[in-house]
Amino acid sequence: MKSDQALFKQLQNLLTEQQNPESEKIDLADARTIVGIINNEDKKVAFAVEERLDVIARAIDAIADGLGKGGRLLYFGAGTSGRLGVLDAAECPPTFGTDPETVQGFIAGGKEAMFVAQEGAEDSEAFGAEEVQRQNVSSKDIVAGLAASGRTPYVHGAVNEAKRLGAVTIFLTTVSADQVEIDADYMIDVPVGPEVIMGSTRMKSATAQKMVLNMLTTGTMIRLGKVFRNVMVDLQLTNKKLEERAKRIVMMLAGIDYDEATDYLNKADHHVKTALLMALTGLGKEGAEIKLREHNGFIRSALKEYQK
């Protein structure tokens, strides 16, 4: 009973659990007024994220350094936060050509929790710690805990165990840091204020977390040479749409036509960066591959000696 009362008091004080005065009469509103209230609250999210750009940038540098040395980025979350981590991880291989092991998301309750809420699974720190152990986390890895409320036991267990094992740790929350009792290397607290519907962290809190996760992985992949200019050039051609996008990328960046781009991609075994470097330099497949290795996959760097 005492522990229940302590939890009640903790939740009572969390920013995400407060009643929002801007939406107090939303139950009386028509649909147009409802969407206006939600939209006005959503506008506040980007400004809250802006306040944390410095620590987000430092976290990106740490992730890029770790991945560059063969480490992994592992997300741990529960409920909506966990689903966002799994989503961000799942998008990295097709977008940036990463190995599926490089960025992974883990959600309290396992895969079933992606589709059907397994709310009780988040209440155990031991479950989070055990998952970290199962993944053989080491000092090469980066573990990011995602918890809108900042208090989720599963996430705390994962981050604490990762820190004990020497991994770099990140904690992303949408309450202020002074409401969070955890020691992480990078604390990204984005207090978005009360939700439109009290406690519904699938709204502003989720939007804030998605924005930060977009920055973490996109920023990291840019730092790892997977973007040329502002184009993703390490995408995997896993479907027809991506195949045609790859052709367009080679056409656009090399200034060639559709048939030429198709030919270069075929000769490069459908590896976009290799095809692009071949088209831009006149190198053959093997030469382009060697040049990319010499420059750690950075096309701009590899092109310097070919530019006047």
Salt bridges, closest charged atoms under 4 A:
GLU41 OE2 - LYS44 NZ 2.72
GLU41 OE1 - LYS204 NZ 2.75
ASP61 OD1 - ARG223 NH2 3.14
ASP65 OD2 - LYS69 NZ 3.31
GLU131 OE1 - ARG134 NH2 2.99
ASP141 OD2 - ARG72 NH2 2.86
GLU161 OE2 - ARG164 NH2 2.67
ASP185 OD1 - LYS163 NZ 2.97
ASP189 OD1 - ARG52 NE 2.81
ASP234 OD2 - LYS226 NZ 3.05
ASP234 OD1 - HIS271 NE2 3.63
ASP234 OD2 - LYS273 NZ 3.27
GLU243 OE1 - LYS240 NZ 3.70
GLU244 OE2 - LYS247 NZ 2.99
ASP263 OD2 - LYS267 NZ 3.14
ASP269 OD2 - LYS285 NZ 3.45
GLU289 OE2 - LYS285 NZ 2.91
GLU294 OE1 - LYS291 NZ 3.23
GLU305 OE2 - LYS291 NZ 3.22
GLU305 OE1 - HIS295 NE2 3.84
